[in-house]
Amino acid sequence: MEALEFRQEYWDDREARNAFKAFILDIHGLDFSAWEHAGFWDERYTPFSYFLDGRVVSSVCMYLLDAVVNGRETQLVQISGVGTDPAWRRRGLNRQLTQKGLQWASDKCSGYFLFADEDAVPFYLQCGFTPLREFREFIIAPRCAHRSGLKHLDPNRTEDRERIFGFGRSRTAVSDKLGVLNARLLMFHCLYILPDCVFEIPELNCLVLFKHRGPVLELFDVVAKDVPSMQSLLPYIGREETQQICCHFHSDKIWNGAVEKRELHGNHAFTLAAFPADNPVFPFTARA
Ligand SMILES: CC(C)(COP(=O)(O)OP(=O)(O)OC[C@H]1O[C@@H](n2cnc3c(N)ncnc32)[C@H](O)[C@@H]1OP(=O)(O)O)[C@@H](O)C(=O)NCCC(=O)NCCS
């Protein structure tokens, strides 16, 4: 145990950062290289790790997020990048790292959240986290005439990527109830999770991230300085068969009609003490 070296906030050290990347690839099968090489590595994704001979054996990241909660600018911390090498599990390492991370974050944020893998649920309960109910919002799609002018952006093309990042950097929160502003996290989603779902509507000066699933329009994010209303977006992104819009964020800014809120199961959301937003819809692109 004595041989372990504790380190935090070490992204400036190239070798240590590479060791972290190798660790995450090992534990979670996630390769951060594309995110890093595109230039979007986020300093605010803050690591707390134990090293042995230059290798990471246990780690947790506190992701500091610029957020808007109930109309107020604040910071939230999302706990992510959590793991312990199988040979080092059940020795209290990750609990210690989590405590160090929480201590570091305590005067920096107004709330914590995380999404747990099913197997890790007992660990988070043991560390004092409490399950958090989370929701999605559904809207009956209003009928509207189609308009052309939607432009697909490809996050794998440098020019499009920079354009997306530009929108991300100057965005306002997609919701006043709960919105997250970190443009580098948005870029992670564009590169890894939603590469085919990113569109610009030049006439509305916005990006919209969406896809169609039969009659359901899955709306992941609207990225703009002035967030346009659903009525103005829908002519560009709706289809003849669209009956319902599944909003992966609170729809308060884009829609003032009826909303059906449904609980979302399976993500194992957790918080510490109380989360500052009631019945939260975590923005899709805010998940790390
Ligand atoms: C979850 C994980 C990070 C825990 O790391 P760890 O260093 O073994 O955790 P700790 O030893 O600090 O555990 C603290 C307490 O949590 C509980 N705990 C940890 N792992 C557990 C498990 N698999 N089942 C039940 N309880 C567990 C125990 O109560 C433990 O204390 P104890 O050993 O004294 O009983 C590790 O198992 C792991 O890397 N899992 C695979 C990746 C993963 O799931 N990451 C989290 C994604 S959200």
The ligand as an ORCA input file, in Angstrom:
! r2SCAN-3c Opt
* xyz 0 1
  C     -16.711      0.353     -8.255
  C     -15.205      0.399     -8.044
  C     -14.665      1.705     -8.588
  C     -14.932      0.327     -6.531
  O     -13.543      0.533     -6.337
  P     -12.787     -0.025     -5.017
  O     -11.479      0.667     -4.941
  O     -12.797     -1.489     -5.053
  O     -13.791      0.478     -3.913
  P     -13.503      0.532     -2.329
  O     -12.592     -0.582     -1.930
  O     -13.091      1.894     -1.968
  O     -14.967      0.246     -1.803
  C     -15.565      0.942     -0.741
  C     -16.778      0.169     -0.281
  O     -17.732      0.099     -1.345
  C     -18.367     -1.177     -1.321
  N     -18.088     -1.898     -2.576
  C     -17.089     -1.664     -3.457
  N     -17.210     -2.489     -4.514
  C     -18.289     -3.250     -4.273
  C     -18.920     -4.303     -4.976
  N     -18.454     -4.733     -6.162
  N     -20.012     -4.885     -4.430
  C     -20.489     -4.479     -3.246
  N     -19.930     -3.486     -2.523
  C     -18.844     -2.885     -3.026
  C     -17.817     -1.940     -0.167
  O     -18.654     -1.721      0.945
  C     -16.490     -1.291      0.055
  O     -16.062     -1.378      1.360
  P     -15.608     -2.824      1.990
  O     -14.710     -3.452      0.959
  O     -14.935     -2.409      3.239
  O     -16.871     -3.571      2.208
  C     -14.491     -0.806     -8.714
  O     -15.157     -1.988     -8.333
  C     -14.463     -0.756    -10.238
  O     -13.546     -0.203    -10.827
  N     -15.474     -1.340    -10.902
  C     -15.497     -1.403    -12.370
  C     -15.666     -0.040    -12.997
  C     -16.880      0.703    -12.458
  O     -17.930      0.146    -12.238
  N     -16.695      2.003    -12.231
  C     -17.759      2.855    -11.784
  C     -18.517      3.342    -12.961
  S     -19.779      4.451    -12.482
*
